[in-house]
Structures are given as structure tokens and as C-alpha cells.
């Protein structure tokens, strides 16, 4: 059982759930929204969350990842166990294909979302020759064929189903958000190449494609005192558990209060 810690003043306390409230729930102007009641995300925030099984895929989290980031995740596990969580070794479904098809899928979505202003106002979007720009992503989407898009959709469905099966055995997943410390603007150019960028995003893309709720939290510092992060991922419509678990972790640590010397 996750026992409550000692509440302490913290910058950003409750910020995550409060950001989610305005966009939660059904929207009469959006037929894709779900007509389910929106829970009070802050109710019982300081109460024990009950027995929580947290799944960790070691191979997934430690492949082509720097040592500081691996060490950070080990430290997070120590804190979670101290809080009373049970850590369960799991194997996530293969993420290589879903990561590979994500740029095309995201590009098509971006192209549709911006169709009223792009390319008619393309000059206001910045350069289109880099995958890091919104213009580059939209341009990439315009080149997708129906076959490519349907292939990406099928891969999305397959991964979503596999992730749901994994979450039948645990309540929450613990994963990284990126393989290294946070980037500076000077380092950002390292990911100008599309494949390098996709690889850098490989821990967040699968959950994005599956529509799984996640919360990202700082869990340590690496080189030059730059922050290291991790994420909790859960089942759709079970955001309250993620929020309470995140809050319990935040009360036990002070990483969210630290800033790199820039």
C-alpha cells in the first residue's frame, strides 16, 4: 500500500491534474470524445492509493540508454518500493514498428489539423526541410499514401492491444521518457535527422500512439546538472491513479524543485 508522505510546499503541486480538467469529458462539438463522467482528480490526493503493482520492462528501459538515466530509474524504483508499491517485471510489446510508423501517422494528423492554414500560410510556419519543425511534419504527412497510412493504423491497433494485455497484469507502467538527459538548444541539432529524432522519442511515441495516459516526472540529474525524467503510464480513464501515484512520489523527493545552472 502506498502510504502518504509528509506534505511539503512544492512548486507545481497539483499543476498536472488541474491542467487536465479543462479538456476532460465529453465535447458536444467533438464526436470523438467519450461521454463518461469526469472524476474529481484532486479528491483524496493525499490518501493512500491502495496496493499498486508497477510494471517495469528492464530491457526496454536500458537498451541504448546512458548510465545516468538507468541509475535514475533504479533510484525511482527504490522510492516506489519505500512507498509500498510492488515492482513487477514485465515485457512490453515490441515498439520498433510503432516507432517507425509514427512520423507518417503524426504527419497526416498534423496536415489535417492545419489544412485551413497550410500551405496557404506556409511562410509563417518556418522551414519545412527539418523533421523538428511543424512545417516539416506537415509536409511529411502530405506525402503519405493510403497504403502507408493504413499500415500505420494497423500497427497502432496491434500495439494498443498488446499494451492493454500488459496492463492486465499490473496497474501502472514505469518507463523512461528519453535515453539521455534533457537537451540544450546546442544539442538539438543532433536530432535533425529523422531517424535520430524518432529514436530519441522512442519512449514516448508508443504510449502516444496507444492513447495511454501518462505523467512525466523529474527523477534525478545527469551531466551538467541537467534533469532526468521518467513517466508513469496507465490504462485509459484511470488517470486518478496516475495522479495520486505521481503526487506520492513528489512528496518523497525534491527533484521538481531543482533547476540546472544555465
TORTOR-935862 format. One line per 3 residues: number of its first residue (from 1); their letters; for each residue x, y, z of C-alpha. Coordinates in nm, 4 decimals. Layout:
BEGIN
NUM	A	X/Y/Z; ...
***
This chain:
BEGIN
1	XXX	0.0000/0.0000/0.0000; 0.1315/0.3439/-0.0853; 0.1440/0.5246/0.2441
4	XXX	0.1122/0.9041/0.2469; 0.4290/1.1020/0.2920; 0.4714/1.4272/0.4759
7	XXX	0.3144/1.7074/0.2699; 0.5541/1.9874/0.1964; 0.5338/2.3069/-0.0080
10	XXX	0.6343/2.2386/-0.3663; 0.6439/2.4396/-0.6837; 0.3994/2.2887/-0.9314
13	XXX	0.1919/2.0965/-0.6744; -0.1401/1.9841/-0.8326; -0.0393/2.1507/-1.1603
16	XXX	-0.0706/1.8376/-1.3755; -0.4266/1.7334/-1.2830; -0.5510/2.0920/-1.2932
19	XXX	-0.4222/2.1265/-1.6475; -0.6198/1.8190/-1.7474; -0.9551/1.9252/-1.6037
22	XXX	-1.0493/2.1878/-1.8696; -1.0086/1.9373/-2.1548; -1.1561/1.6309/-1.9829
25	XXX	-1.5030/1.4963/-2.0571; -1.7423/1.4963/-2.3489; -1.7499/1.7812/-2.6001
28	XXX	-2.0747/1.8216/-2.7985; -1.8711/1.9657/-3.0858; -1.6306/1.6698/-3.0982
31	XXX	-1.7909/1.3295/-3.1702; -1.4637/1.1501/-3.0879; -1.4839/1.2392/-2.7171
34	XXX	-1.6163/0.9851/-2.4674; -1.9332/1.0535/-2.2693; -1.8058/0.9412/-1.9293
37	XXX	-1.8279/1.1416/-1.6066; -1.5110/1.3336/-1.5193; -1.3805/1.2365/-1.1753
40	XXX	-1.2532/1.4827/-0.9193; -0.8830/1.4317/-0.9809; -0.7838/1.6044/-0.6581
43	XXX	-1.0224/1.4182/-0.4276; -0.8274/1.2013/-0.1864; -0.4988/1.3091/-0.3389
46	XXX	-0.3137/1.2725/-0.0090; -0.4773/0.9420/0.0842; -0.3046/0.6052/0.0313
49	XXX	-0.3608/0.4769/-0.3214; -0.4024/0.1166/-0.2085; -0.1966/-0.1781/-0.3339
52	XXX	-0.0264/-0.0751/-0.6573; 0.1563/-0.3078/-0.8953; 0.4058/-0.1186/-1.1090
55	XXX	0.5405/-0.2913/-1.4180; 0.8986/-0.2349/-1.5317; 1.0478/-0.3703/-1.8552
58	XXX	1.4212/-0.3631/-1.7862; 1.5290/-0.4480/-2.1399; 1.3055/-0.1771/-2.2829
61	XXX	1.4303/0.0861/-2.0393; 1.8005/0.0027/-2.0514; 1.8734/-0.0587/-2.4211
64	XXX	2.0867/0.2195/-2.5760; 2.0379/0.4402/-2.2700; 2.3110/0.6289/-2.0853
67	XXX	2.4168/0.5088/-1.7410; 2.2963/0.8189/-1.5577; 1.9440/0.7623/-1.6880
70	XXX	1.9495/0.3934/-1.5936; 2.0702/0.4864/-1.2460; 1.7915/0.7410/-1.2128
73	XXX	1.5306/0.4747/-1.2880; 1.6850/0.2442/-1.0265; 1.6542/0.5252/-0.7719
76	XXX	1.2894/0.5785/-0.8673; 1.2199/0.2099/-0.8035; 1.3745/0.2409/-0.4563
79	XXX	1.1414/0.5302/-0.3727; 0.8351/0.3486/-0.5056; 0.9151/0.0396/-0.3002
82	XXX	0.9589/0.2578/0.0052; 0.6110/0.3929/-0.0612; 0.4774/0.0374/-0.0595
85	XXX	0.4437/-0.0386/-0.4309; 0.5120/-0.3840/-0.5730; 0.7525/-0.3807/-0.8678
88	XXX	0.6696/-0.6414/-1.1319; 0.8990/-0.7386/-1.4177; 0.7034/-0.7187/-1.7446
91	XXX	0.7751/-0.7384/-2.1157; 0.6184/-0.4679/-2.3278; 0.5028/-0.5497/-2.6799
94	XXX	0.7640/-0.4707/-2.9436; 0.7817/-0.0950/-3.0010; 1.0128/-0.0825/-3.3031
97	XXX	0.7361/-0.0898/-3.5648; 0.5085/0.1586/-3.3891; 0.8014/0.3981/-3.3566
100	XXX	0.8870/0.3536/-3.7242; 0.5355/0.4372/-3.8470; 0.4771/0.7242/-3.6039
103	XXX	0.6274/1.0053/-3.8208; 0.3935/0.9222/-4.1087; 0.0889/0.8901/-3.8841
106	XXX	0.1642/1.2090/-3.6926; 0.2392/1.3908/-4.0168; -0.1014/1.3066/-4.1630
109	XXX	-0.2753/1.4123/-3.8416; -0.0845/1.7419/-3.8437; -0.1664/1.8006/-4.2108
112	XXX	-0.5380/1.7548/-4.1423; -0.5307/1.9781/-3.8344; -0.3584/2.2584/-4.0279
115	XXX	-0.5318/2.2188/-4.3651; -0.7028/2.5591/-4.3406; -0.3736/2.7446/-4.2981
118	XXX	-0.1136/2.5209/-4.4605; 0.0165/2.5532/-4.7271; -0.1734/2.8813/-4.7822
121	XXX	0.0290/3.0410/-4.4994; 0.3331/2.8188/-4.5255; 0.5722/3.1124/-4.4900
124	XXX	0.4515/3.1630/-4.1328; 0.5336/2.8050/-4.0307; 0.9094/2.8222/-4.0564
127	XXX	1.1388/2.5887/-4.2524; 0.9907/2.2702/-4.3940; 1.3223/2.0941/-4.4500
130	XXX	1.3656/1.9662/-4.0947; 1.1586/1.6979/-3.9171; 1.1791/1.9013/-3.5954
133	XXX	0.9571/2.1760/-3.7387; 0.5799/2.1634/-3.7658; 0.6111/2.2529/-4.1338
136	XXX	0.8422/1.9576/-4.1870; 0.5977/1.7250/-4.0131; 0.3034/1.8524/-4.2196
139	XXX	0.4994/1.8179/-4.5427; 0.5871/1.4617/-4.4452; 0.2184/1.3901/-4.3922
142	XXX	0.1239/1.5250/-4.7351; 0.3448/1.2632/-4.8993; 0.1822/0.9637/-4.7257
145	XXX	-0.0062/0.7161/-4.9406; -0.3294/0.5474/-4.8348; -0.1444/0.2155/-4.8081
148	XXX	0.1194/0.3656/-4.5781; -0.1411/0.5292/-4.3572; -0.3491/0.2118/-4.3253
151	XXX	-0.0362/0.0123/-4.2428; 0.0448/0.2624/-3.9672; -0.3127/0.2389/-3.8399
154	XXX	-0.2965/-0.1410/-3.8213; 0.0310/-0.1218/-3.6319; -0.1274/0.1246/-3.3920
157	XXX	-0.4176/-0.1105/-3.3242; -0.1836/-0.4055/-3.2724; 0.0378/-0.2206/-3.0262
160	XXX	-0.2604/-0.0772/-2.8380; -0.3997/-0.4271/-2.7909; -0.0652/-0.5605/-2.6732
163	XXX	-0.0241/-0.2760/-2.4250; -0.3733/-0.3379/-2.2873; -0.2830/-0.7025/-2.2263
166	XXX	0.0323/-0.5974/-2.0404; -0.1750/-0.3665/-1.8205; -0.3991/-0.6589/-1.7241
169	XXX	-0.1160/-0.7850/-1.5014; -0.0107/-0.4510/-1.3488; -0.1787/-0.1232/-1.2597
172	XXX	0.0837/0.1186/-1.3892; 0.3958/0.1057/-1.6042; 0.7210/0.2817/-1.5202
175	XXX	0.9240/0.3911/-1.8225; 1.1776/0.6446/-1.9358; 1.0886/0.9469/-2.1464
178	XXX	1.4192/0.9770/-2.3333; 1.7511/0.7906/-2.3422; 1.9648/1.0821/-2.2207
181	XXX	1.9474/1.3959/-2.0102; 1.7427/1.6917/-2.1294; 1.8800/1.8609/-2.4378
184	XXX	2.0140/2.2107/-2.4720; 1.9499/2.4132/-2.7870; 2.3091/2.3459/-2.8899
187	XXX	2.2480/1.9697/-2.8738; 1.9129/1.9817/-3.0507; 2.0832/1.9756/-3.3899
190	XXX	2.1953/1.6191/-3.3146; 1.8378/1.5109/-3.3825; 1.7817/1.6942/-3.7103
193	XXX	1.7982/1.3582/-3.8873; 1.4514/1.1935/-3.8995; 1.5765/0.8551/-3.7803
196	XXX	1.7716/1.0090/-3.4935; 1.4676/1.2106/-3.3856; 1.2412/0.9047/-3.3975
199	XXX	1.4914/0.7115/-3.1891; 1.5135/0.9918/-2.9345; 1.1328/0.9895/-2.8960
202	XXX	1.1060/0.6110/-2.8771; 0.9905/0.6007/-2.5137; 0.7010/0.8453/-2.5529
205	XXX	0.5791/0.7587/-2.9026; 0.4287/0.4162/-2.8183; 0.2096/0.5500/-2.5374
208	XXX	0.1080/0.8455/-2.7546; 0.0015/0.6139/-3.0348; -0.1878/0.3867/-2.7946
211	XXX	-0.3748/0.6771/-2.6366; -0.2499/0.5743/-2.2931; -0.2499/0.8379/-2.0185
214	XXX	0.0950/0.9257/-1.8856; 0.2536/1.1602/-1.6335; 0.6143/1.2708/-1.6688
217	XXX	0.8177/1.3468/-1.3598; 1.1798/1.4551/-1.2950; 1.3691/1.1810/-1.1120
220	XXX	1.7302/1.2925/-1.0966; 2.0038/1.4887/-1.2668; 2.2745/1.3891/-1.5090
223	XXX	2.5638/1.5601/-1.6805; 2.5895/1.9354/-1.6153; 2.3084/1.9023/-1.3615
226	XXX	2.0536/1.8615/-1.6416; 1.7287/1.6922/-1.5373; 1.6466/1.3273/-1.5988
229	XXX	1.2866/1.2193/-1.6357; 1.0596/0.9169/-1.6213; 0.6918/0.8540/-1.6800
232	XXX	0.4037/0.6608/-1.5304; 0.1685/0.5118/-1.7916; -0.1681/0.3577/-1.7178
235	XXX	-0.4988/0.2412/-1.8543; -0.7356/0.4804/-2.0311; -0.9732/0.6596/-1.7913
238	XXX	-0.7661/0.5609/-1.4863; -0.5821/0.8901/-1.4665; -0.6666/0.9354/-1.0988
241	XXX	-0.4345/0.6506/-1.0034; -0.1514/0.8034/-1.2061; -0.2069/1.1419/-1.0435
244	XXX	-0.2106/1.0001/-0.6924; 0.0983/0.7888/-0.7561; 0.2780/1.0858/-0.9065
247	XXX	0.1796/1.3003/-0.6087; 0.3027/1.0370/-0.3635; 0.6390/1.0234/-0.5410
250	XXX	0.6684/1.4024/-0.5481; 0.6148/1.4252/-0.1721; 0.9069/1.1877/-0.1182
253	XXX	1.1537/1.3710/-0.3430; 1.2577/1.7235/-0.4326; 1.3727/1.6854/-0.7934
256	XXX	1.0851/1.9042/-0.9129; 1.2325/2.1934/-0.7131; 1.5784/2.1783/-0.8683
259	XXX	1.6966/2.3761/-1.1699; 2.0118/2.3397/-1.3787; 2.2551/2.6291/-1.3758
262	X	2.2042/2.7743/-1.7233
***
